Amino acid sequence: MTLRAIADELNARGIQTRRGANWHVSNVRNLLERLES
């Protein structure tokens, strides 16, 4: 699954970022990087 697909799915489900914004590729990338460390 691509980062774009993940962002699109989160947005489609109405899940917002912690700041209440829509998901973008950069948000997903940053989240995954934090989870890996």
Order of alpha helices (4+ residues) and beta strands (2+ residues): alpha-alpha
